[in-house]
Amino acid sequence: MRKIIIVGGGIAGLAAAYKVARAAETGEDVGFVLFEKDARLGGKIATEFVDGFTVDGGPDCFLTEKPAVHRIAKMLDIFDQELPTDDSRKRTYILSRGRLHDLPDGVMMFAPTKFWPFATTGLFSWPGKIRMGMDLFIKPKQVSGGGIEDETLESFVVRRMGRECLDRLAEPLVGGVHASDPAKMSLAATFPRLLEMEQNYGGMIKGFSAARKKVAEMRKKYPPKPGAKPRTFFTSFEGGMQRLTDAMADAAGRHSMRPGVAVTGISQRPGGWVVDLDDGTRVEGDAVILATESWAAETLVRPIDTGIADALSGITHSSSATVSLAFEESEIGIDMNAFGVLCPLIEGRLLMAATLSSTKWPGRAPKGKVLVRGFVGGPHNQAIMAESDERLAEIVLGELRDVLGVQGEPLFSKVFRWEKGMPQYTIGHLDRVETIERSSAVMPGLALAGGSYRGVGLPNCVESGERAVSKILGEWDITLAEDTEEQKRYY
């Protein structure tokens, strides 16, 4: 039997393992062994249950429009456990000049598509609104050869919509979600659609207005089936996001997984690979998939290929933490009919954002209690990560009191740290990834996967793990039926 060694037990590594297991189920003589340095599987997907609360420490959802997680959920028979947001309470605050403002209805990413909500919002000054409206008249950037030229998020937004749009809307909505610095963030690597939209529609307002119209037409053409769950922008799982990774690990086979064991080195041997483990032992296999952060993969790859390692070293990462706080609903003192608040960098707060988790996701807190999750860290405030868990909880509580007016004392706090957990897709990222993929493509038995390369979202990570397996199986002239069939629409 041919054995694939998978390094990393996050969602990308588990997606790879599950695909190898599916190949074995079809009769292919393949198997895997997976090593994960942490004591638990799932990587940044971590759910804990505390006194009836469901607390997600990392990602609490995925983008509904991307099909990979839906597809896996169907295979795992947990699709019925997918959980849409409670859009009856949908509302997002943005802090501006020390005051909370509703995100105007009709805003898509950072472009207004409805006149009246945009005209009446206090989020922007009138000069800022006029400058944003100038997007309708600014010509697309001229690119030699008719292609698309990369630029930073900051450059793009300021050029099309103005500085106030960047500071008050785009940075907290886009840069904050990616925990990235807009001044360094590659648009081609993160949101290529925006560059294409500028060329195709002439601007953001026209482009997003067309997109909103298309969505409305599709909803009218394909109305929800009677009794079906509503389709919302984000989706989670009942019982938290770890429901997904637990099901993947179970289906792939936990007997082939070794959590709590770190890989310290990899090397080639004739016809295969060898990995060194931190317990002093070695394991041989026919192929290796590195499903780790790029900084961890760099250390392992450098003795084998300095070109790949140098490209990996160009992908930087930032650290962050989530702090979940539980309260009695009668004591919290704020209107919980909102999904959360975004704090633009220009406001000078330590809090990047906060989610009212028990509002956004039904069932996250017992009746009469609420759950709030704050985010700290990111590329502009790495120093805060040196604070203790107790201090981080105090900081977030203080910020929630100042920003939202939260009262009462927390029933408990839960801190999750993600050291160097968010890759930064800076200018030149796609070139670095192409170098990595081109060089590894001609190295038999080696593949890389994870959120460091072509998308940080959970569906992207699932697809990266599956692509890594397809690369290895392809070298062995194995083609799975699922790779040749057109992807079905699961949602």
C-alpha positions as CSV (number, residue, x, y, z in Angstrom):
1,M,0.0,0.0,0.0
2,R,1.2,3.5,-0.8
3,K,1.3,5.7,2.2
4,I,1.0,9.5,2.3
5,I,2.4,11.3,5.3
6,I,0.4,14.4,6.2
7,V,2.0,17.0,8.4
8,G,-0.6,19.1,10.2
9,G,-4.0,18.3,11.6
10,G,-5.9,21.5,10.8
11,I,-8.7,21.6,8.4
12,A,-6.4,21.4,5.3
13,G,-4.6,18.4,6.7
14,L,-7.9,16.7,7.6
15,A,-9.4,17.5,4.2
16,A,-6.3,15.8,2.7
17,A,-6.7,12.8,5.0
18,Y,-10.4,12.5,4.2
19,K,-9.7,12.5,0.5
20,V,-7.1,9.7,0.9
21,A,-9.7,7.7,2.8
22,R,-12.2,8.2,0.0
23,A,-9.7,7.0,-2.5
24,A,-9.1,3.9,-0.4
25,E,-12.9,3.3,-0.3
26,T,-13.0,3.2,-4.1
27,G,-10.5,0.4,-4.1
28,E,-7.2,2.3,-4.5
29,D,-4.3,0.8,-2.5
30,V,-3.5,4.0,-0.6
31,G,-3.4,5.1,3.0
32,F,-2.2,7.9,5.2
33,V,-0.6,8.7,8.5
34,L,-1.2,12.2,9.9
35,F,1.0,14.0,12.5
36,E,-0.1,17.0,14.5
37,K,2.1,18.8,17.0
38,D,-0.8,19.9,19.2
39,A,-2.6,17.5,21.5
40,R,-5.9,18.1,19.6
41,L,-6.9,18.0,15.9
42,G,-8.7,20.8,14.1
43,G,-6.0,23.5,14.1
44,K,-7.6,26.9,14.5
45,I,-11.1,25.4,14.5
46,A,-11.7,24.9,18.2
47,T,-15.0,24.7,20.0
48,E,-15.5,24.4,23.7
49,F,-18.6,24.0,25.8
50,V,-18.8,25.9,29.0
51,D,-21.9,25.9,31.3
52,G,-24.2,25.5,28.3
53,F,-22.4,28.0,26.1
54,T,-20.9,27.1,22.8
55,V,-17.6,29.0,22.3
56,D,-15.7,29.0,19.0
57,G,-12.1,30.1,19.5
58,G,-11.2,30.4,15.9
59,P,-13.3,30.7,12.8
60,D,-17.0,30.6,13.7
61,C,-18.3,30.4,10.2
62,F,-17.6,30.1,6.5
63,L,-18.7,31.9,3.4
64,T,-22.0,30.4,2.2
65,E,-21.3,31.1,-1.5
66,K,-18.2,28.9,-1.6
67,P,-19.2,25.2,-2.1
68,A,-16.4,23.2,-0.6
69,V,-17.6,23.0,3.0
70,H,-21.2,22.3,1.9
71,R,-19.9,19.5,-0.3
72,I,-17.9,17.9,2.6
73,A,-20.8,18.4,4.9
74,K,-23.0,16.4,2.5
75,M,-20.5,13.6,2.3
76,L,-20.2,13.5,6.1
77,D,-24.0,13.6,6.6
78,I,-23.9,16.8,8.7
79,F,-25.3,19.1,6.1
80,D,-28.6,19.3,8.0
81,Q,-26.5,20.6,11.0
82,E,-25.4,23.7,9.1
83,L,-26.5,26.8,10.9
84,P,-27.5,30.1,9.2
85,T,-27.2,33.4,10.9
86,D,-30.2,34.9,12.6
87,D,-30.8,37.6,10.0
88,S,-33.9,38.8,11.8
89,R,-31.5,40.5,14.2
90,K,-28.9,41.4,11.5
91,R,-27.2,44.7,12.2
92,T,-23.5,45.8,12.2
93,Y,-22.1,48.8,14.1
94,I,-19.1,50.7,13.0
95,L,-17.3,53.0,15.5
96,S,-16.7,56.4,14.0
97,R,-15.3,59.4,15.9
98,G,-16.2,57.7,19.1
99,R,-19.8,57.0,18.2
100,L,-21.6,53.9,16.9
101,H,-23.2,54.0,13.5
102,D,-25.2,51.3,11.6
103,L,-23.5,49.9,8.5
104,P,-25.7,51.5,5.9
105,D,-28.1,49.2,4.1
106,G,-26.9,48.5,0.6
107,V,-23.2,48.7,1.3
108,M,-21.4,45.8,-0.4
109,M,-17.9,45.5,0.8
110,F,-17.1,49.2,0.7
111,A,-19.3,50.4,-2.1
112,P,-22.8,52.0,-1.5
113,T,-25.5,50.6,-3.8
114,K,-28.5,52.4,-2.2
115,F,-28.7,56.2,-2.3
116,W,-30.9,57.1,0.7
117,P,-29.2,55.0,3.4
118,F,-25.8,56.2,2.2
119,A,-26.9,59.9,2.1
120,T,-28.4,59.9,5.6
121,T,-25.7,57.9,7.4
122,G,-23.5,59.7,9.9
123,L,-20.7,57.3,9.4
124,F,-19.1,59.6,6.8
125,S,-18.7,63.3,6.4
126,W,-20.4,65.0,3.5
127,P,-17.0,65.6,1.8
128,G,-16.3,61.9,2.3
129,K,-19.6,60.9,0.8
130,I,-19.1,63.2,-2.2
131,R,-15.6,61.7,-2.7
132,M,-17.0,58.2,-2.6
133,G,-19.6,59.1,-5.1
134,M,-16.9,60.2,-7.5
135,D,-16.2,56.5,-8.1
136,L,-19.0,56.8,-10.7
137,F,-16.9,59.2,-12.8
138,I,-13.3,58.0,-12.2
139,K,-12.0,56.0,-15.2
140,P,-10.5,52.5,-14.6
141,K,-6.8,52.3,-14.1
142,Q,-5.0,51.9,-17.5
143,V,-3.0,48.7,-17.5
144,S,-0.5,48.0,-20.3
145,G,-1.3,44.9,-22.3
146,G,-4.9,44.9,-21.2
147,G,-4.2,42.7,-18.2
148,I,-4.8,43.3,-14.5
149,E,-2.1,45.0,-12.4
150,D,-1.9,44.3,-8.7
151,E,-2.0,47.0,-6.1
152,T,-2.6,47.3,-2.3
153,L,-6.1,47.6,-0.8
154,E,-5.2,51.0,0.4
155,S,-4.0,52.2,-3.0
156,F,-7.1,50.8,-4.7
157,V,-9.7,52.2,-2.2
158,V,-8.1,55.6,-1.9
159,R,-7.8,55.9,-5.7
160,R,-11.4,55.0,-6.3
161,M,-13.3,56.0,-3.2
162,G,-11.1,58.3,-1.1
163,R,-9.2,58.1,2.2
164,E,-12.3,58.4,4.4
165,C,-13.8,55.3,2.8
166,L,-10.6,53.4,3.5
167,D,-10.3,54.6,7.1
168,R,-14.0,54.3,8.1
169,L,-15.2,51.3,6.0
170,A,-12.8,49.3,3.9
171,E,-10.1,48.9,6.5
172,P,-12.4,47.5,9.3
173,L,-14.6,45.5,6.9
174,V,-11.9,44.0,4.6
175,G,-8.5,44.5,6.3
176,G,-9.9,43.7,9.7
177,V,-11.5,40.5,8.6
178,H,-8.2,39.3,7.1
179,A,-6.2,40.8,10.0
180,S,-4.1,42.5,7.4
181,D,-2.5,45.9,6.8
182,P,-4.3,47.6,3.9
183,A,-1.1,49.4,3.0
184,K,0.6,46.0,2.2
185,M,-2.4,43.8,1.3
186,S,-2.3,42.4,-2.2
187,L,-5.7,42.9,-3.9
188,A,-4.9,40.4,-6.6
189,A,-4.3,37.7,-4.0
190,T,-7.2,38.5,-1.7
191,F,-9.9,40.1,-3.8
192,P,-9.1,39.8,-7.5
193,R,-12.8,40.3,-8.2
194,L,-12.4,44.0,-7.3
195,L,-9.7,44.5,-9.9
196,E,-11.8,42.7,-12.5
197,M,-14.9,44.6,-11.5
198,E,-13.1,47.9,-12.1
199,Q,-12.2,46.9,-15.6
200,N,-15.5,45.3,-16.5
201,Y,-17.9,47.9,-15.0
202,G,-15.7,51.0,-14.7
203,G,-16.0,51.3,-11.0
204,M,-17.1,49.8,-7.7
205,I,-20.5,51.4,-7.3
206,K,-21.6,50.3,-10.8
207,G,-20.0,46.9,-10.3
208,F,-21.6,46.1,-6.9
209,S,-25.0,47.6,-8.0
210,A,-25.0,45.1,-10.9
211,A,-24.0,42.3,-8.4
212,R,-26.8,43.3,-6.1
213,K,-29.3,43.2,-8.9
214,K,-28.1,39.8,-10.0
215,V,-28.4,38.4,-6.5
216,A,-32.0,39.7,-6.3
217,E,-32.8,38.1,-9.7
218,M,-31.3,34.8,-8.6
219,R,-33.3,34.8,-5.4
220,K,-36.5,35.5,-7.3
221,K,-35.7,32.8,-9.9
222,Y,-34.7,30.3,-7.2
223,P,-36.8,31.0,-4.1
224,P,-36.1,29.0,-1.0
225,K,-37.8,25.6,-0.8
226,P,-40.6,25.4,1.7
227,G,-39.2,24.5,5.1
228,A,-35.6,24.9,3.9
229,K,-33.1,26.8,6.0
230,P,-32.6,30.4,4.9
231,R,-29.5,31.1,2.8
232,T,-27.4,33.7,4.7
233,F,-24.1,35.2,3.8
234,F,-22.3,33.2,6.5
235,T,-22.9,29.7,7.7
236,S,-21.8,27.8,10.8
237,F,-22.7,24.5,12.4
238,E,-25.0,23.6,15.3
239,G,-22.7,22.9,18.2
240,G,-19.9,25.0,16.7
241,M,-17.4,24.8,13.9
242,Q,-15.5,21.9,15.4
243,R,-18.4,19.7,14.4
244,L,-17.0,19.9,10.9
245,T,-13.4,18.9,11.7
246,D,-14.4,16.2,14.2
247,A,-16.6,14.6,11.6
248,M,-13.8,14.8,9.0
249,A,-11.3,13.2,11.5
250,D,-13.8,10.4,12.3
251,A,-14.6,9.7,8.7
252,A,-10.9,9.7,7.6
253,G,-9.9,7.4,10.5
254,R,-8.5,8.7,13.8
255,H,-6.5,5.5,14.1
256,S,-4.2,6.9,11.4
257,M,-3.7,10.2,13.2
258,R,-1.1,11.0,15.8
259,P,-1.9,14.3,17.7
260,G,0.8,15.5,20.1
261,V,3.6,14.4,17.8
262,A,5.7,17.0,15.9
263,V,7.6,16.5,12.7
264,T,11.1,17.9,13.0
265,G,12.4,17.2,9.6
266,I,11.7,15.6,6.2
267,S,14.0,14.1,3.6
268,Q,13.9,12.2,0.4
269,R,14.9,8.6,-0.1
270,P,14.9,6.5,-3.3
271,G,11.2,6.2,-4.3
272,G,9.8,8.0,-1.2
273,W,10.2,10.2,1.8
274,V,11.3,10.0,5.5
275,V,10.0,12.2,8.3
276,D,11.8,12.7,11.6
277,L,9.6,13.0,14.7
278,D,10.2,14.8,18.0
279,D,10.3,11.5,19.9
280,G,13.4,10.5,18.0
281,T,11.7,8.0,15.6
282,R,11.5,8.1,11.8
283,V,8.6,7.2,9.6
284,E,8.8,6.3,5.9
285,G,6.2,7.0,3.3
286,D,5.7,7.4,-0.5
287,A,4.7,11.0,-0.3
288,V,4.5,14.0,2.1
289,I,1.9,16.7,2.3
290,L,2.8,19.7,4.4
291,A,-0.5,21.1,5.6
292,T,1.0,23.6,8.0
293,E,1.5,27.4,8.1
294,S,4.1,28.5,5.6
295,W,6.6,29.4,8.3
296,A,6.5,25.9,9.6
297,A,6.8,24.4,6.1
298,E,9.8,26.6,5.3
299,T,11.9,25.0,8.1
300,L,11.1,21.5,6.9
301,V,11.6,22.3,3.2
302,R,14.8,24.3,3.3
303,P,17.2,21.3,3.4
304,I,15.5,20.0,0.3
305,D,14.8,23.0,-1.9
306,T,16.0,26.5,-1.0
307,G,14.0,28.1,-3.8
308,I,10.7,26.9,-2.3
309,A,11.9,27.8,1.2
310,D,12.9,31.3,0.1
311,A,9.4,31.8,-1.4
312,L,7.8,30.5,1.8
313,S,9.9,32.9,3.9
314,G,8.4,35.8,2.0
315,I,4.9,35.0,3.4
316,T,4.6,36.7,6.8
317,H,2.1,36.1,9.5
318,S,0.5,38.0,12.3
319,S,-0.7,36.8,15.7
320,S,-4.2,37.5,17.2
321,A,-6.5,36.3,20.0
322,T,-10.2,35.9,20.5
323,V,-11.7,36.6,23.9
324,S,-15.2,35.3,24.6
325,L,-17.1,36.7,27.6
326,A,-20.4,35.5,29.0
327,F,-23.0,37.7,30.8
328,E,-26.4,37.6,32.3
329,E,-28.7,39.2,29.7
330,S,-30.4,41.2,32.4
331,E,-27.1,42.8,33.4
332,I,-25.3,43.4,30.1
333,G,-27.1,46.7,29.6
334,I,-27.0,46.9,25.7
335,D,-29.3,46.1,22.9
336,M,-28.3,42.6,21.7
337,N,-30.2,43.0,18.3
338,A,-27.0,43.2,16.3
339,F,-24.2,40.9,15.0
340,G,-21.4,43.0,16.3
341,V,-19.2,46.1,16.0
342,L,-16.1,46.9,13.9
343,C,-13.5,49.3,15.3
344,P,-11.5,51.1,12.5
345,L,-7.8,51.4,13.2
346,I,-8.1,55.2,13.0
347,E,-10.2,55.1,16.2
348,G,-7.2,54.0,18.2
349,R,-8.9,51.2,20.1
350,L,-7.3,48.0,21.3
351,L,-10.4,46.1,20.2
352,M,-10.4,45.3,16.4
353,A,-14.0,44.0,16.4
354,A,-16.5,42.2,18.6
355,T,-19.2,39.6,17.7
356,L,-22.4,39.3,19.7
357,S,-22.2,35.5,19.2
358,S,-25.4,34.6,20.9
359,T,-27.3,36.9,18.6
360,K,-25.6,36.0,15.4
361,W,-25.8,32.2,16.0
362,P,-28.9,30.7,17.6
363,G,-28.2,28.3,20.4
364,R,-24.8,29.7,21.4
365,A,-25.9,30.6,24.9
366,P,-28.5,29.4,27.5
367,K,-31.7,31.3,27.7
368,G,-31.3,34.5,29.6
369,K,-27.6,34.7,29.0
370,V,-25.4,36.2,26.2
371,L,-22.0,35.5,24.7
372,V,-19.8,38.2,23.2
373,R,-16.4,37.6,21.4
374,G,-13.7,40.2,21.0
375,F,-10.7,40.3,18.7
376,V,-7.3,41.7,19.5
377,G,-3.9,41.7,17.9
378,G,-3.4,41.8,14.2
379,P,-0.5,43.4,12.3
380,H,-0.8,46.8,13.9
381,N,-0.8,45.6,17.5
382,Q,1.4,42.6,17.9
383,A,2.6,43.9,21.3
384,I,-0.7,43.1,23.0
385,M,0.0,39.4,22.5
386,A,2.6,39.6,25.2
387,E,-0.2,40.2,27.8
388,S,-1.5,37.3,30.0
389,D,-4.8,35.7,29.3
390,E,-6.2,37.4,32.4
391,R,-5.0,40.8,31.1
392,L,-6.4,40.2,27.6
393,A,-9.8,39.5,29.1
394,E,-9.6,42.7,31.2
395,I,-8.6,44.7,28.1
396,V,-11.5,43.3,26.0
397,L,-14.0,43.8,28.8
398,G,-12.8,47.4,29.2
399,E,-13.1,48.0,25.5
400,L,-16.6,46.5,25.3
401,R,-17.7,48.8,28.2
402,D,-16.3,51.9,26.4
403,V,-17.4,51.0,22.8
404,L,-20.7,49.2,23.4
405,G,-21.7,50.3,26.9
406,V,-21.5,46.7,28.3
407,Q,-22.3,46.5,32.0
408,G,-22.4,43.7,34.5
409,E,-19.6,41.3,35.4
410,P,-18.6,38.3,33.1
411,L,-19.8,34.9,34.1
412,F,-16.5,33.6,32.6
413,S,-13.9,34.5,30.0
414,K,-12.2,32.2,27.5
415,V,-9.1,33.3,25.6
416,F,-7.8,31.6,22.4
417,R,-4.4,32.6,21.1
418,W,-3.3,32.1,17.5
419,E,0.4,32.7,17.3
420,K,1.5,33.6,13.8
421,G,-1.8,32.2,12.7
422,M,-2.9,34.7,10.0
423,P,-0.9,34.8,6.7
424,Q,-0.4,38.2,5.2
425,Y,-1.0,38.2,1.5
426,T,1.2,41.1,0.6
427,I,2.2,42.5,-2.8
428,G,4.1,39.8,-4.7
429,H,2.2,37.0,-2.9
430,L,0.9,35.4,-6.1
431,D,4.4,35.3,-7.5
432,R,5.7,33.6,-4.4
433,V,2.9,31.0,-4.5
434,E,3.5,30.3,-8.2
435,T,7.2,29.7,-7.4
436,I,6.2,27.3,-4.6
437,E,3.7,25.5,-6.8
438,R,5.9,25.3,-9.9
439,S,8.9,24.0,-8.0
440,S,6.9,21.4,-5.9
441,A,5.1,20.3,-9.0
442,V,8.3,18.8,-10.4
443,M,9.2,17.2,-7.0
444,P,7.6,13.8,-6.9
445,G,5.7,13.0,-3.7
446,L,5.7,16.5,-2.2
447,A,2.7,18.9,-1.9
448,L,1.8,21.9,0.3
449,A,-1.6,22.9,1.5
450,G,-3.2,25.4,3.9
451,G,-4.4,28.9,4.2
452,S,-1.0,30.5,3.5
453,Y,-1.4,30.2,-0.3
454,R,-4.6,30.7,-2.2
455,G,-7.2,31.7,0.4
456,V,-7.6,31.9,4.1
457,G,-11.3,30.9,4.3
458,L,-12.3,27.4,5.4
459,P,-13.6,26.4,1.9
460,N,-10.2,27.5,0.4
461,C,-8.3,25.4,3.0
462,V,-10.5,22.3,2.3
463,E,-9.8,22.7,-1.4
464,S,-6.1,23.1,-0.9
465,G,-5.9,19.9,1.1
466,E,-7.8,18.1,-1.6
467,R,-5.6,19.5,-4.4
468,A,-2.5,18.3,-2.6
469,V,-3.9,14.8,-2.6
470,S,-4.9,15.0,-6.3
471,K,-1.3,16.1,-7.1
472,I,0.1,13.0,-5.4
473,L,-2.4,10.6,-6.8
474,G,-1.9,12.0,-10.2
475,E,1.8,11.2,-10.0
476,W,0.7,7.6,-9.4
477,D,-1.8,7.7,-12.3
478,I,-4.7,7.5,-10.0
479,T,-7.8,9.6,-10.9
480,L,-10.8,9.7,-8.7
481,A,-14.3,10.0,-10.1
482,E,-15.0,13.0,-7.9
483,D,-12.1,14.9,-9.6
484,T,-13.6,14.4,-13.1
485,E,-17.3,15.1,-12.3
486,E,-18.7,18.6,-12.4
487,Q,-19.1,19.9,-8.9
488,K,-22.7,19.7,-7.8
489,R,-24.5,22.6,-6.3
490,Y,-25.1,21.7,-2.7
491,Y,-26.7,24.9,-1.4
